[in-house]
Amino acid sequence: MVVPSAETRGVLRVLVYSDNPRTREQVRLALGRRIHPELPELDYVEVATGPMVVRQMDAGGFDLAILDGEATPVGGMGIAKQLKDELDVCPPILVLTGRPDDAWLARWSRAEAAVPHPIDPIRLGDAVVSLLRPAA
């Protein structure tokens, strides 16, 4: 299956996973619809369970996945590792960690970035822009 690129779609698709609807909402509110003038608008797909993350990511078409490392019963770090191990083409992954000291666990999971709870809109936005912005 050929998945259209962000340029073709005119939007960047972002999967947001957390079992907590408030966390998903905080991510959307922190990032908004347009995170940077050089990037297309963001289109969010919210997911509340680990198996649905895998199903959605298998279908493809995402430019970024934001996974809550504190989600239960399946944490975002384990899902990140699984996705990186199993998908031939995996978009960048950002893990929301429980605390700043957990960044090493996010690196173990092969996530490209980690941002700790509580969600800081500036820190999250900077991390997302660095992952989505084309290399200069």
N, C-alpha and C positions, 0 to 999 in steps of 0.2 A: 504494500500500500504506500503510495506517495503522499506525503503530508505537505501541504502548502507551507512555504516559508513565511516568516513574519512580514516580509516586504510584500508578498502576494496577498496576505490576509489583511494587512494594514493595522494589525493589532498584535500585541505580544500576549500569548496565553500563559497564565500563571496558575499552577495548581497549588492550593493552600490546604494543608492537612493539619487538622487538630480534632481531637474528640470534644474539645470545648468550643462551642459556638462563639463565645466572647473572644477567644484568642483569634479565631478566623476573622471576626469583625475588626479587631484591633489591627491586624495585618492590612486588611483592605483600607481602613481609615488612615493608617499611617502612610500608605503608598499612594492612595488616590487613583485617579484614572490616568494621569500622565505624570510620570515620575521625573522626566527630564525632557527638555525641548528637542533633543536630538533623537529621542526614542518614540516609537508609536505608542498609542494608548494601550493600557493594560486591560485584559479581559480575564476575570477570575473564575476558576472552577473550584468550588469548595468541596472538600471531602472529609468525612467524619470517621472512616474506618480504614484500617490497614489494607484489607483485601481490595477495597475500592481504589485506593491509591495505586496498587499494582495493576489493577484492571485498566484504569485511566491511562497510566503511563505506558502500558503495553500497547494501547491504541495509538499513542503518539500525538504529535501536534503541540507539545508544550515547549515553551522557551525557557521556563524556570519552574522549579518545584521548591516550595517553602514548607518544610516539615517540622512539626512540633516535637522536639526531643522529649518533652514531658507528657506526651499523649499516652493514654492507656486504653486497652491492654497492650497495644503495639506502639512502641516509641519510634519517633522519626529517625533516630540514628540507625536503628536496625533496618528500617525500610530503606534508608539511603544506601546502606551497604549492599542490601539485596538488589536494589535497582542498578547500582554501579556494576555489580557482578553479573547481572543477568541481561541487561539491555545492551544491544549492539550500539545503539545511539542513545545516550542519556543526556538530557539537558543539564545545565548546572543545577546544583542543589544547595539550598541554604537551610541550615538547621537552627531552630530556636532552642537554645540550651537553657537549662535551669539556672545556671550561674556562669559568670565569665570563666571560671576555672574549668568548666567542662568543654572548652574549645578543643582540647586534645582529643576528646571522644569524638567530636565532630570530624576532626581530621582523620581519625581511625575509620570513620564511616565513609570516607572519601568524599565528603561534602566539600564544595569549593569555598563555602563561607559559613560562619556561625555568628549569631547575634543572641545575646542572653535575654531572658525574661527579667524584669518587665520590659515590654517592647518600647524602645526609644525610637520615635519616628525618624529622627535624623540619622541615627546609626543604621537602622534598617534600610532607609532610603539609599544611603551611601553604598551599602553592601549590594543592594539590588542593582543599582546603576552600574557598579563595577562588574557585575556578572552579565548584564544585558547589553552594555555599550560595546559596540565593535572596537576591536583593538586599533589604536591609532597608528 
